[in-house]
Every structure is written in C-alpha cells, then in structure tokens.
Amino acid sequence: MKINHVFFPLKTILAGMLLFQIQFGHSQEAKNSELYKTIMSKDSLLFDIGFNTCNINPFENLFSNELEFYHDKDGVSNKADFLKVFKSGLCGSTETYRSRRELVSGSTKIYPLYKKGILYGAIQNGTHQFYENTTKKGKPFLKENEKLVGNAQFTHLWILENNAWKLKRSLSYNHQEVNSEEEKTNLFDDEQETEKWLKENNIPTLGIGIISDGKLKQVKVFGNLKRNVSAPYNTIWNVASLTKPVTAIVTLKLISQGKWDLDEPLSKYWTDPDIAKDPYLKLLTTRFVLSHQTGFPNWRYLNESKKLDFKFKPGTQYQYSGEGFEYLRKALEKKFHKTLDQLASELIFTPLKMNDSQLIWNDKIDLSRYAINYDNQGNAYEPTKNKTANAADDLLTTIEDYGNFLCSVMNSDGLSPKVFEEMISHQIATKKDKYFGLGFEIYDLGNQNYALSHGGADKGVQTIVFMLPKTKQGLIIFTNVDDGYKVYEKTIQHYLGEIGNRIISIETK
C-alpha cells in the first residue's frame, strides 16, 4: 500500500511537525476553547461514529483527498488505499463490530496553526487504546467479551479546506501490544510490580481498600513510611477532607434519631460574630452546609479581611466550603453540649470499632504507623496537630477503619430510609452528570446507577473514595504526597472497570 512519492521516515515527519509547533506555533489550546471542542468533535466522528461502528459515510467525509496515513508497522497509505483496507478488513466480514479504539482520557493536546494571523489548521496529539471483541459471528454483541489488546500514540494534522475541517495527515506510532490479563495480574496484585510503579511516579505510600458485597474485602498498602521501613496494612493516614463525610454522617444519624432538623436555621444554636448582622444568616441550614450551598468561601482566611462573609444567597449556588462544616460543628456542639470528636466517637468510631480513627492529635497515635506527608520533591511536611476537632479536615484513620465506615454508610446503618434518600438525592449540580448530595458527591452513571464519592487534598495528602450502593462495591485510595492524584486513574480503571471509565469521563469533561 505504498504511495508513489518520496517516503520520509515517520520520526522525521514527527520531529518536523513538533519542531514547527514548538518554535513558531502557538501554545496548547485550553480544553474550553472553541478550537479544542471542534477538533474533539471531529475526533468523535472519526472514531466513535466511524471506526468503532463501521459507519463509512461520516468516516470517509472527514478525510482530505490528499490524506496520507503513516503507520509504524504497515507503512504509508493514501485515502483510497486506506479506505479500501478499512472497508474490506475491519468492517467487511463482521456482523458485529470486533475492534474499538478509545481515546485515553486526558492525553489529547491540540495546537493551532496560523498563517498571517489566520487559522488554517491544527495539530492533535494523543494516545489511544485498542480493544477486540471475541463475540462470535452471528451472536449478540457482549461487552464482557471485550479485552484490551494494544495502545499507540497518534498525531493528526487537521486542515481547513473550504471552511470544513479535514484530516490531511495521520500518524500512528509506538504501537504496543497489551495482554490485559497479564497487566491485571501484575499491577496491584504483584507487589514488586506495584512498588516499581510507585517509585516511577514518586509515590511514597499508597493505600487501597476494595469493597464488594457491602463489606471491606481487601486492604493493600504499598511503599515505605521511611527509608527501608515498609508501610503496614494498618498505616495511619491524615485524609484531609474525607473528614467531611464523617461529620455529615454524624449529623444525618442525629436527624434520623429525630434529634436534629435538616432544614432548621443554624442560627437557633450558633451565630458567628462576623455575620451576626447579615440578613442571609437565618437562611443557613444543615442541608445547605452538607451540599455546599452556604455561600461561604472555602476558608475565611482567603478573604482579604480574614472575616467570614456570604458570597451569595444560601441555597442558590454551589461553592465548596470548609467554613460551612465548621459552622455546623459549632451549632451541634452548642445544642448537645458535646464536642464533635465525642459525637463521632459515640455514633461512628466506637460502634464500628474504628480504634485508629480520631479527629484530634494526641498521645494515642502510634507514630510508628503514621504516613508522613511529602511534597513532590520528597520534602516532608510537619504533621497537623489539631487540639480541637475540625469538622472539615485532618481526620486520622486507616484504610480498614474508613472502609468499614463506608460500608456502614452504603448499608444505611443508623440512617432512616427518608434520610438516606435525601443523602443520595441531587441537591445541586456541580457539572454535567455530577451533583452534590448530603455529604457526598454523586456521579450519574446512567441506567439509574450512581456512585457516591468524596476526595481529600491538603499538603502532602491526596485521597479519594467511591461507593456503588446498588452493587455494594467501593474503592478507597489514600496517598501521602502532593501529586498522589496521578495514580488515581489507573487504580480506578483497574478496580472499577467500565464504571471507573465512566467516572473518569465525567470528571474530565
């Protein structure tokens, strides 16, 4: 399938395109730019509607008549040759599609091309994965028969021809075969392979909890607490904002017991002096705190005045706020004459035997098991040593303790049916297919399925959890470094599969 013209090596073409892009081109397009959205829509037509479903017409119409397709294993094709192979090969003999290309989330970079200030094209770089389906001819297509078989990088040159975007050059290279079963066995299940991966990503310690059938079934902790000291399964972590779900469940249990009201003004029990004269004060309720609709900033110290204020009328917008949870804490403590850590101990920690979980720093902490927090250069942070409980931050816990807590939530232990329904209801949208309920974020997975989630981020802390109440599954990921989030995607995909991919898709839209 060679074209009758001078053949330039693939690396030479790539180097030339990228050198032009770096030396003379414009910077990478932002994901919310019109050009980025346009090219991504063409990518979707090319693969999701064309390649993946063998819908030839939209697929064919995206190509320039001068198309050149460079493949690092199959050589060079022009438009006619490429379409001939596509129609007779991939799509010619299958009754259900047998191959699928998927763009790796977050891998796409798009660079505009200008001439005398006029946009004439764009370069798209990215990585895609290839799946094969083993469903036999004539049988109904079964998603579970699909498996990952390879991945590759690509570079596309899109050109405006008569005001229409056309693919003029396509380069597909660095093809790697993947044995999905082998990969699944190695990473996370093979300790040496996982430790190697963590070192490559500069992750000191990683903790994973796997929930199935509504119970914590596995706890895995990888890495070291310090040089040559392996992290134990019961490593103690600061989990930052994963404190908020604990505060939320304390409150929701009190509501279930009829001792607290979801929609009662908090001013009945507590008024912060900074907002004592603000007319919005009496609109503050527990519902708005737990769904982040208070109107407060995340923290008052972020204000120039360092004082608490309302940024908008409570109940009208979403704004993540630790201040809201602290406000709720003070109201609870005023009414019940108990500290939050006492309430959490009575309602959650003691009943669930969460013996390594606490909201204050004291002598009970086994420092030999504490995961020190690091920046991404390997420098240690000083631990946060709270003497009073913070309703929004700095819970100390283990994978096992927090996993058992999530199982109790998912099984609605101590929550009335009405309160549980309120907790999982869409209180306010935060982005497409993502909402805040009461204390947890909610991912709409389609087909009436959903995931509950919350994350934590602080100096040297990156943590996240997921619950799937309908299937009684869950996943916990704890890390102790500023950029620990970079291991989330692979971990989520490994343990949550297609649901994990759906969550990642929602998060990266």
N, C-alpha and C positions, 0 to 999 in steps of 0.2 A: 504494500500500500504506500510506496514512496511517491512523492511528488517530484516532477521533473524540474527541480531548481536546486540551487546550491544549498546544501544542508549545513546549518550551523549547529554545533553541539548544544545540547539543552542547557548546560551550565553557562555557556557563553551568552545565550539569549537571556537567561535569568539574570546574570550579572549585569548585562547591559540595561535591562529594564529597571532593575533595582538601583543601579548607579544613577541613571537619569532621575529616578524618583527621589533619591536622597540628595543629590547635588543641586538639582534645578527644580524639582517639583514642590508641591505644596504639602503641608503636614497632613497627617492621617485625619480622615473625616470623623466627626463625632457621631455617635450612634443615633442621635436625634436629628441629624441633618437630613435635608431632603434628598441629597445625592446618596447618602448611605441607605436610606429607606428604599430609594428607587432601585439601586443595584441589588439589594437584598430581595426585592420583589421579583427581579429578573432571575436571580438565583433560584428562588422558589419555583418559578415557572419552568426553569431549565431542568430541575431535578425532581421536586415534589410532584409536579404535574406531568412532566415529560419523562425523564429517565426512569423514575420509580414506578410509573404506571403504564409505560409504553404508549402514551398519548402523543402520537407523532407530530400532529399539526403545530401545536404551540411550541413544541420542542424544536422543530425544523425552522420555524419562522424567526427564532431568536438568533440564528446564525447569519453572519455576513456571508455573502457569496465568495468572499476572499478568505474564508475560515482556514486556518492552519491549526491542526491539533497535534501537539507533541507529547509523546508518551515515552517514558524512560525504558520501557520494555518492548513496546510494539511499534516503535518508530514514529513516522510522520504521516498524517492523513490530510487530504483536503476535504471540503464539505461533502462532495459526492461519495467519496470512499468511506468517510466516517459514518454517514447515514446508511449506507449500504450494509456495513457490518452491524450497525445498531439494529436495523430492521430485521435482518436475516438471522442474526446471532441471539442477542439478548431477548428480543421480542418476537422472533419468528416462529418459535416452536413450543412456547409455553402457554398453557391455558390459564395459569395464574402467574403473576409476576414472581420471578425467582431470585432477583437481585434488587438490592436497595442501597442507595447512597444517603448518608446522613451527615449533615454539616456538624462538626464538633462545636458545641456551644462556646462562644467567646473567642473563637480562633480567627474570625474574619477581621481583616484590616482593608480599608478602602482608601485609595489616594486619587485625588482629582488630577486631570491633565488639562492644561490650558495652553492656548496659543494666542499671543497678543491680548491676553485678558479674557479670552472667550473659551468656555468649557467645551472640549471636543471629545473627551474620553475619561476613562477611569481604570485604575489597576485594582484588582481584587485578589488578595492573598488569603489563604485559609487551609484548613485541614479537614478532610472528610474520611468517614469510616464506611466500609462496605459490608453489607450483610447478605447472606444467602439463605434461601428458604428450602427446606427439604420436603415440603409438601409434594406428594406425588401428583403427576398429571391427572386431571380429571377429578381430583379430590378437593373438598372445600379448603380454602386457604386457612392455615392455622398459624397464628402469630407465635405460639410457643415453639414452633419448628424452626424459627429464625435463629441464626447464630452469626456472630461477628467473625469475619474471615480476614479482614485486612484494613489497612489505612494508608493514606497518602496525602501529600501536600499538593496544592494547586495554585496556579497564578492565571488569572483571566484578564485579558485586555478587552474592555468594552469600549466601543466607538459609537458616536452619534452619526448615523447615516440618514440623511433626510429627516432629521429630528426624531429618529427612532433609535433606541439602544440596540446594538447588535454585538454579538460575541465574535471578535475578529481573530484573536489568538487564545488558545487554551493550552496550558502546560500542566501535565500531570506527572508527578515525580516523587521520588523517595517512597515507592510502594513497599509496604512491609506486610508480610503475612502474619496473621494473628490466630493462634489456637485459643479460642475463647475459654475452653475448658481448662487448658493449662494455665492461662493467665488467672482464671478464677481461683485455681488451686494455689498458685504461688503467692499472690499478693493478699495480705491479711491472714491467710491460712498457713503460710510458710514464714516463720519468724525471721529467719535470716534474710529472706527476700524483702520483707516489710521493713526491717531495720535498715537495710541498704537504701530503700526508697526514702525513708525518713531522713537519712544522712544527706542524700542528694538534694532534699528540699529544706535542709537545715531546720528540721522539727525536732526539738529535744525530746519531747514526750507526747505520745498520742494515746488517748483512751477511747475505747469503743464499747458500747453496750448494745446488744441485739435482743429485741423483744419479739416474741412470737406467742400466739395463743394467749395473749394477755399477761404473759409472765416474762420476767427477765431470764433469758436462757443462756446468754454468754456474756462474759466480761473479758475484754482483751486490752492489755496495756503494754505498749511498746516504748522503747527508748530508755534513757537514763535520767535519774534525778540529778546526778552529778557524775563526774568522770568515774567510769568503772563501777558505778552503782546502779544496777538495773531498777527501773521503776516497778514496784509491786502492783498486784491486781487491785489492792486497796489504797492506791495512791490518793492523797488528799489534794483537791484542786480548789482554787478560787474560780468560781464560774460566772462572775460578773452579773450580768442582767438576767441570768437564769434564776436569780433571786426573786424576780417579779412574779413568776408563776406560783412560787411558794406563798407569797403574800396574797396573791389572788385566790388561791385555794383556801387559805385560812379564812378569808373574807366570805367566800362562797359557801363554806361549811357553816359559818355563823348565820348566813342568810337562810340556808336550808334548815337550820335549827330554829328559825323564827326569832333570832336574837339581833338581827341587823336587817336593814332595808336597802335594797339595791338603788332605789330612786329617792331616798330621803336626803335633803340637803345636809352636807357635811358640816355646815356652819352651826348646826344644832349642837355639835360636840367640840368643834375646833375652828378658830379663825386666826389665820396668820396676820400679824400686825401690818405687814406690807400691803395687804389688800382689804383691810378692815372697812374701808370706805368705798370700795368698788361695788357698783350695782350688780356686777356679774357674780359676786360672792355667793348669793343664795341659789345660783343655778348649778353650783358644783355638787355632783352626786358620785356615788361609788361606780355607777355604770360608766360615767364619763372618764373616771380615773382608769378603770380596768380596760377600757377601749381607746385610751389615749385621745380623748376629746376635751380635755380640761381647758385648753387654751394657754396652758403654761409652757414656758420654754423647757428644754430638757433639764437644765440646771440654771438657777438664778445667777450664779457667778458668771454665766456667759453674757448677761446684761451689763451694759456699761455702768449702770447704777448699783449692780450687785444685789438688787432687790427683786422680789417676786412680783410678777405682773401678768396680766392677761394679754395674749397676742390676738385673740379673737373671742367671740362669744362661745361659752361652753356648749358642746353638743352640735356645733356647726361644721367643724373641720377635724382632720386628723393631724396631730402633732405629737410625736413620741416624747414622753416626759417622765423622767425620774422624779421630778418635783411632785407630780401628781400622786405617785405611790407614797412618797414621804408624807404628803398631806393626809392621805388615808391612814397611814400608820398613827399619826398623832391623834386623829379622830378616834380610832379604835382604842388606843391606849387610854384616852380620856374617859371613854364610856366604860370599858371593862376593868380599869384600874390595874392593868397588867401590861408588861412590855411586850412588844411583838415577838421577841425570842421566846417568852413564856407561852404566848398563844400558839406559836408554831410548834413548840415542844409538846404542848397538850394535844393539839389537833392533828399533827402530822408526824413529827420526829419520833415521839415515844410510841404511838400505836403502830407505826411501820418499822420500828426498831432501826431507825436511821441514826445509829450511835456515833457515826463520824460526821454528822451534819450539824452545823451551828452558824449563827448569824453574828457572833462576836468572837474576837480573838482572845483566847485565854490559855491557861496552863494545861487544859485538857488536850490541846492539839499535839499529836505525835509528829514532831518536826522531822523525824527520820523518814516520814512518808509524804512530806509536803512537796508539791511540784513547784519549784521556784520558777518565777516568771521572767522571760527574757525578751529583749528587743531583737530585731532581725539581724543584728551584728553580734549576737551572743553575749551581750552585757545584761547582767541580772538587775532586776528591779527590787527595791525594798518591798517586803510584803505590806499590804494594807492591814493595819491592826485596829479594827473598829472596837471601841469600848461600849458603844451602844449599837443596836441593830439598825441597819439601813434597809428599808423596805424594797429598794430597787437594785441593790448592788452588794457584791462581796460575800455571798453565801460560800461557806466552805463545805465541801461534800465529796463523796466518792462516786464512781460510776455505779456501783451496786446500790448505794443509797438513793441516788437520783433516779436510777432505773426503776426501783421499787415504787418511788413516788409517782413516776409517770404511769406505771401500771395501775396504781390506785385511782389516778385521775381518769384513765381510759375506761376503767371498770366502774366509774362514777361512785366510788366508795365515799359515803358520807355526804353525797350530793343528791338532793331531791331531783326527780325527773324534770321538773319545771326549771330548776336552776341549771341542770346540765344542758337543757335545750337552749337556755339563754347564753350559756358559755360558748356553745358551738354555733350560735347564730351570727349572721353577718351584721355586726353593729355599725361598721363603717368600712368603705372600700379604701384600700391604700394604693392599689394599682390593678390592672386588668387581671381578673381571676384570683385576686388576693385581697383578704379582708382582715380586720381585727375583730375578734370576738371579745370575750371577757377573760383577759389574762393571756390569751394565746392568739397568734396569727393563724389564719385559715387559708389553705390553698384549695381552690375549687378544681378538682381533678377530672371533672366530667362524669357522666353516668351516675350522678348523685353520690359520688365518692369524694372524700375530702381528707386533708391532712391537717393536723394541729402542729404548730411549731413555735419555737422561740429561740433566740440566739443571745449570746453574751459577748461583749467586746470591751476590753479595757487594756491598760498597759500590760502586755505580756499575757493576755487572755483572749482566746477565740474559741467559743463553744457554741454548739447548736444541737437541738433535739427535734425529733419528729415523732408524731403518733398517728396511727391509722386506726381510729376506733372501730370502723366497720370490719376490718380484717384482723384486729387485735395485734397489729405489728407496730414496731417502733425502732428508732435508732438514736443513739446518743454519741456525740463526737466531742471530746474535750482535747484541747491543745493548750500549751503554755508558752506561746510565743506570739509576737505582734502580728505576723502574717501566717498564722496557723490555718487561716481560711483556705489557703491554696490546696490543702488536701481534702477539702470538703467534697468537691465534685466527684472525684474518683471513688471516694468512700461511699457517697450517696448512691452512685450508679451501681456499685458492687452489691450493696446490701438491699437497695430498694428497686433495682431493675428499671422497668419501664415507668413505674410510678416516680422513681427518682429522676428519670429523664424529664418527665412532665413537670416536676417541681423546679428543676434547673431551667427548663424552658420558660416557665412563668417568671422566674427570678431574673432572667437575663433579657426579657422583652424590652 
